Amino acid sequence: MKTLTLAIFLLLSFGSLSQEIISEKNFDDKLNDDIVLIEFYAEWNKSNCVDLSIFKDVKTYMVNIDNSPYLKTTYKIVSVPTIIIFYNKEVVEK
């Protein structure tokens, strides 16, 4: 039920924020907000990236999996794009 509530909140929160590309170095620092959306992408498949900037009041970031092998393994990214929703630094949906 918590995931459904979060999903509804996210769908209703349209606005504009730009997506910042982050790396393994600053990944943990970027999870400090309550709700964070991270899109894992690959440069070779950039045409399939998702525009997460439509979400208002939600921080959105992008991680290039080719430059972040630790994060790719940790979050078991097997295809791109993959979007993970974090709430209080915990994965709530992938």
RAPE-V139229 format. One record per residue. N is the residue number from 1. RES is the residue in one small letter. PHI is phi in whole degrees, 0 to 359 (* if undefined). BURIAL is 1 if it has 16 or more other ideal C-beta (glycine too) atoms within 10 Angstrom, else 0. D_LAST is the distance of its C-alpha to the last C-alpha in Angstrom with 2 decimals. Layout:
n: (N & N)
res: (RES & RES)
phi: (PHI & PHI)
burial: (BURIAL & BURIAL)
d_last: (D_LAST & D_LAST)
This chain:
n: (1 & 2 & 3 & 4 & 5 & 6 & 7 & 8 & 9 & 10 & 11 & 12 & 13 & 14 & 15 & 16 & 17 & 18 & 19 & 20 & 21 & 22 & 23 & 24 & 25 & 26 & 27 & 28 & 29 & 30 & 31 & 32 & 33 & 34 & 35 & 36 & 37 & 38 & 39 & 40 & 41 & 42 & 43 & 44 & 45 & 46 & 47 & 48 & 49 & 50 & 51 & 52 & 53 & 54 & 55 & 56 & 57 & 58 & 59 & 60 & 61 & 62 & 63 & 64 & 65 & 66 & 67 & 68 & 69 & 70 & 71 & 72 & 73 & 74 & 75 & 76 & 77 & 78 & 79 & 80 & 81 & 82 & 83 & 84 & 85 & 86 & 87 & 88 & 89 & 90 & 91 & 92 & 93 & 94)
res: (m & k & t & l & t & l & a & i & f & l & l & l & s & f & g & s & l & s & q & e & i & i & s & e & k & n & f & d & d & k & l & n & d & d & i & v & l & i & e & f & y & a & e & w & n & k & s & n & c & v & d & l & s & i & f & k & d & v & k & t & y & m & v & n & i & d & n & s & p & y & l & k & t & t & y & k & i & v & s & v & p & t & i & i & i & f & y & n & k & e & v & v & e & k)
phi: (* & 298 & 294 & 297 & 298 & 296 & 298 & 297 & 302 & 295 & 293 & 272 & 258 & 281 & 182 & 215 & 223 & 276 & 268 & 264 & 275 & 241 & 234 & 299 & 299 & 251 & 301 & 298 & 297 & 283 & 272 & 289 & 284 & 302 & 240 & 224 & 252 & 240 & 257 & 268 & 223 & 230 & 302 & 286 & 231 & 295 & 295 & 261 & 298 & 257 & 274 & 277 & 292 & 285 & 274 & 266 & 64 & 229 & 284 & 233 & 221 & 236 & 232 & 279 & 292 & 291 & 259 & 224 & 297 & 296 & 293 & 301 & 287 & 301 & 261 & 50 & 278 & 245 & 213 & 233 & 284 & 235 & 246 & 240 & 259 & 251 & 232 & 52 & 70 & 250 & 288 & 248 & 200 & 228)
burial: (0 & 0 & 0 & 0 & 0 & 0 & 0 & 0 & 0 & 1 & 0 & 0 & 0 & 0 & 0 & 0 & 1 & 0 & 1 & 0 & 0 & 1 & 0 & 0 & 0 & 0 & 1 & 0 & 0 & 1 & 1 & 0 & 0 & 0 & 1 & 1 & 1 & 1 & 1 & 1 & 1 & 1 & 0 & 0 & 0 & 0 & 0 & 0 & 0 & 0 & 0 & 1 & 0 & 0 & 1 & 0 & 0 & 1 & 1 & 1 & 1 & 1 & 1 & 1 & 1 & 0 & 0 & 1 & 0 & 0 & 1 & 1 & 0 & 0 & 1 & 0 & 1 & 0 & 0 & 1 & 1 & 1 & 1 & 1 & 1 & 1 & 1 & 0 & 0 & 0 & 0 & 0 & 0 & 0)
d_last: (15.50 & 14.12 & 10.66 & 12.87 & 15.08 & 12.60 & 11.38 & 15.13 & 16.00 & 13.81 & 15.27 & 18.68 & 18.57 & 19.61 & 21.75 & 21.90 & 20.63 & 20.63 & 17.89 & 19.20 & 18.61 & 18.24 & 18.86 & 18.54 & 21.66 & 20.45 & 16.71 & 17.40 & 19.84 & 17.46 & 15.32 & 18.50 & 17.77 & 16.45 & 13.45 & 12.06 & 9.77 & 9.63 & 9.90 & 10.66 & 13.62 & 16.87 & 20.30 & 21.42 & 18.82 & 19.05 & 20.27 & 16.84 & 15.36 & 14.01 & 16.20 & 14.25 & 17.70 & 18.19 & 16.61 & 19.46 & 19.53 & 16.06 & 16.00 & 14.19 & 14.46 & 14.22 & 14.40 & 16.45 & 15.39 & 19.05 & 20.21 & 17.67 & 17.88 & 17.24 & 13.81 & 13.04 & 14.21 & 12.89 & 9.15 & 10.09 & 9.66 & 11.70 & 11.65 & 11.85 & 10.85 & 7.18 & 5.83 & 4.39 & 6.36 & 9.03 & 11.88 & 14.99 & 13.50 & 11.19 & 7.41 & 7.08 & 3.77 & 0.00)
